[in-house]
């Protein structure tokens, strides 16, 4: 019912920046809280950032706080993740996800999300 497609990943040097985009289609997009998760090779999928359906509330993992910014443009049905001061440990596949269960569900972990994109790879070299 909701389709999510990520884009914007790539290879960057440590200290560089990337902007990820997540284009949504299907059900009413503005009613969903959105989040970004990431999964590094051999590791569990982890929470990165979340934003409420109105965009008024955001939350970030401690590891990215102050470096990443999540935003959304409901008129364009798009969520963004601006990533600055990238570190090698940020290397992962980044997934866009949507939840109809409220903002709190987005920060509880992957199980709180209802829909997922297929991911976009971010590689940070040192």
N, C-alpha and C positions, 0 to 999 in steps of 0.2 A: 504493500500500500504506500510505502515511502521508499523512494530510491535515492541513494546518496552516492555521489561520485567525487572522489578527491583528486586534486591536481596540485602541482607546484613543487613537488619533491625534486631532489637532485643531489649533486655532489658540491659541497662547499668546504672551504678551509675553516679551521677553528677561528672564531671571532667574527665570522661572516653572518649573513642574514638570509632567510628565506621566508616567503609568504605562501602558506598553504591555503587552498580554497576547497570548499565543499559545496557542490551544487545539489540542491534537493528538488525533487519532483514528487507528485502524487498527492497525498492528503495535505490538508491545510498546514503549511510549514510553520507559520508563526505561532501555532499552539504548542509546539514542541520545544522543550529544553534541549540544548545541543551540547556536545562534548567532543573533545579530542582525546584519544588514547594512543599509546604507542607500544610496540613490542619489538624488543631487540632480539637478535639471534640467540636462541637457547634460553630465553627468559620469558616470564609471564607478561601478559598484557597489563599495562599500568595506566592509571589515570594521569592526564596531563592538564586539561583545562575544561571548564564548563561555563555555559552561559544560559540564563533563563530565557523563556520564550519572548519576553519583552526586551531583553537586553539589559535590564536594570541591575542584575546581579551576575557576578562572575566569581570563579574560584580557580585556584591553581595549585598544582602540586608544588611542594616546597622546593623541589629540584629545579623548577623553571620559573619560580616567582621572581619578578623583576626583570626577566629576560623575554618572556613570551607574553603576548596579548591576544586574547580571543575577542572576536567581535562578530556581529551579524548584520546583514542587510536583508530584512524580510521582503522588501520590495523586489529584490533580485533573487530571493530564495537561496541565499548563499551565506555560509559561515566561513570565517577566516581565522587563521592562526599566524600571527606575525611572530617570527622567531628571530631574535637578535642575540648577539654574543654566543653563538653556537659553540658547543663543546663536543669533543669526540664521543662522550657518553650520551649525547643526544641522538646518536645514530640508531635508527629504528625504522620500522614501517609504521607510519602514522595513519590512524583510522578515525574517520568521522563517524559519529553515532548520534542517534536521536532517541529521546525518551518522552513518552506521554504521561509519565508518572510523577512529574514534578522535578524541580531543581535539585532537591535533596537526593533523588535517585541517581542523578548523573555523577555525583561525587562518591557514591557508595561502592563503585567498582563496575566492571563490565556487565555484571548481571543486572544492573539497574537500567540498562539500555534496551530499547525495543528494535531498533534498526541500525544496520551497519553498512558502511561503504567497504570497498575491497582493499583500500589502503594505498598509500603512496610512500615510496622509499626516500628517506633522508639519510645521506651519508656525510659525516663531518670528518674531514681528514685533519691530522695534526702535523 
